[in-house]
Amino acid sequence: MKQTAVRTGWLVAAMLAASSLIVAGQGAWSIVAFINVSFLLSLLPLSLGGLLFVYERGFFSGFAYGFRRLRRSSTRVERYLEEAAAEHESEEQPGPRRFAITYPLLFAGLLLFLAMIAAGYALQ
């Protein structure tokens, strides 16, 4: 848990530094421009972390299984051969891969996303 928090903190700091560099490169530095750039940069890790989270939970496993079943031939002899081969194979298939960066990406993106929405409303 501590490692996730440290990685999340580093990602947030890196995104804020990248935001300030982008705004400084544009010429006129303003807090509104900084909030806008930070908000847009937060969407990238939020989307990537969300995609990895969905993949890790096995959402696409059902689709892959359905396409494997569809791809198999329906002739009787081949069905018997496949059933015999399936008896010798283990029923447990390896699960989806786990990535160490999933939660830090998700949390950093969400934290910066919400912070920039709050900062934007605070300026009004």
ABEGO torsion letter per residue (X at the ends): XAAAAAAAAAAAAAAAAAAAAAAAAAGBBBAAAAAAAAAAAAAAAAAAAAAAAAAAAGAAAAAAAAAAAAABBABAAAAAAAAAAAAABBABBBBBBBBAAAAAAAAAAAAAAAAAAAAAAAAX
